[in-house]
Structure formats: structure tokens, C-alpha cells
Amino acid sequence: MRVEILLKRLEDEQKTLAIEALSRPAGKDSYDYGRVVGIYAGLERAKNLILDIMAEKEAKDFLL
């Protein structure tokens, strides 16, 4: 799988999660808000880890 596709899917999931959370805020309690924020942050962390791994690989390949 290409990394660009994986990053795009993670970004799409973040957008969907944010839209759903903002479009139906009524009836949400602090737990639901915290859960959504945590999921969003986890997706962001996953994206950053992928980018870091790719940067390390490119730097390693450049030095070889």
C-alpha cells in the first residue's frame, strides 16, 4: 500500500469524525466529547508517526 493513500484515508477519517461530532452536538456529554477528541488525536498521532518513519527511511537511504 502506498503511504500517500494511507495518509489520505486517515485524514478522511478525521474529517468524518469532526463533521459528525459537530453536526450532532446536542445530547453529547463530556465523556463523548473526550472520546471523540481522543480518537481524533490518535489519528493525528498515527499520521505523524507515518511521516516520521518515512522521513527516517529517506534520510537513511540518502546516507547509503
N, C-alpha and C positions, 0 to 999 in steps of 0.2 A: 504494500500500500504506500502511496506517495504521501509524504509528510504534509504537503500543502492541502491535500484532501482531508486528512485527519484534523488539521488546524481549522479548516473551514467548517467541518462538522461540529467541532467544539464551540466555535463562535456562533453557529446557527442555534445550537442548543442553549447557549447563554441568552441569545436574543429571545428565543421562545419562552424561556423561563422568566425573563424580565417582563415581557409583554403580558404573560399570564398572571404574574404577581401584581402588576399594576392595573390590569383591566378588571380584576375582581378583588379589590382590597377589602370590601365590606365583609364582615364576618371573620376576618382573619385575626388571630390573636398573636401575642408576642412569640409564641413557640413557632407558629407557621412562618412568621416573618424571619425569625432566626434560622429556620431550616432552609428557606429559600436563599437567604444571604450566604449561608454556609455552602450550599450546592454551587451557587454562582462563584464563590471564592475558590472552591475546589476545581471547578472547570478552568478558572483563570490560572491557578497553580499548575494544572496539567499542561496548559498551553505554554507557560513559561518554562517548565521542565523540558518539554519537547524542543523548544527553541534553544535552550541551553545545551542540550545534548547535541543538537545539530551544529551549533557553533563550536563546541569542543571537537567534534568529529572533523569539521572543516579545518580547524587550526592544526589538529594532529596530521591530517592529510597534507596540509601545506608544508609542515615541517619535514615531512618524509621526502 
